[in-house]
Amino acid sequence: ILDALKRASAGRITAVLPYYGYARQDRKAAPRVPISAKLVADLLTCAGASRVLTLELHAGQIQGFFNIPVDHLYATDVFVQHVRDEQLKDLVVVSPDAGGVERARQFAKKINASIAI
């Protein structure tokens, strides 16, 4: 779609990415392994994106992989308000892995819930 917009002479193209699929591939885990998050950032730029809008990146440094402006939005505050409005009792926030513990802890604190790891 980016290429079609570029060829149609769009003055500006904002790529809206609600999920950045390569966000966890932001560093070299082994020799000869690509940093795919950077590769996808370059592909989006080459395809014609002039700006990127994304939600909840795995790591904030991914914004630095882009050579174009990035708007990194957080959905947590909207979700927190929804959970509060529901007035649910005995909530437990579960972290899927060790890397998500801090985010889970912050979220649990905002909604006054327990945490499990």
Rosetta blueprint (number, residue, H / E / L):
1 I L
2 L H
3 D H
4 A H
5 L H
6 K H
7 R H
8 A L
9 S L
10 A L
11 G L
12 R L
13 I L
14 T E
15 A E
16 V E
17 L E
18 P L
19 Y L
20 Y L
21 G L
22 Y L
23 A L
24 R L
25 Q L
26 D L
27 R L
28 K L
29 A L
30 A L
31 P L
32 R L
33 V L
34 P L
35 I L
36 S H
37 A H
38 K H
39 L H
40 V H
41 A H
42 D H
43 L H
44 L H
45 T H
46 C H
47 A H
48 G L
49 A L
50 S L
51 R E
52 V E
53 L E
54 T E
55 L E
56 E L
57 L L
58 H L
59 A L
60 G H
61 Q H
62 I H
63 Q H
64 G H
65 F H
66 F L
67 N L
68 I L
69 P L
70 V E
71 D E
72 H E
73 L E
74 Y L
75 A L
76 T H
77 D H
78 V H
79 F H
80 V H
81 Q H
82 H H
83 V H
84 R H
85 D H
86 E H
87 Q L
88 L L
89 K L
90 D L
91 L L
92 V E
93 V E
94 V E
95 S L
96 P L
97 D L
98 A H
99 G H
100 G H
101 V H
102 E H
103 R H
104 A H
105 R H
106 Q H
107 F H
108 A H
109 K H
110 K H
111 I H
112 N L
113 A L
114 S E
115 I E
116 A E
117 I L
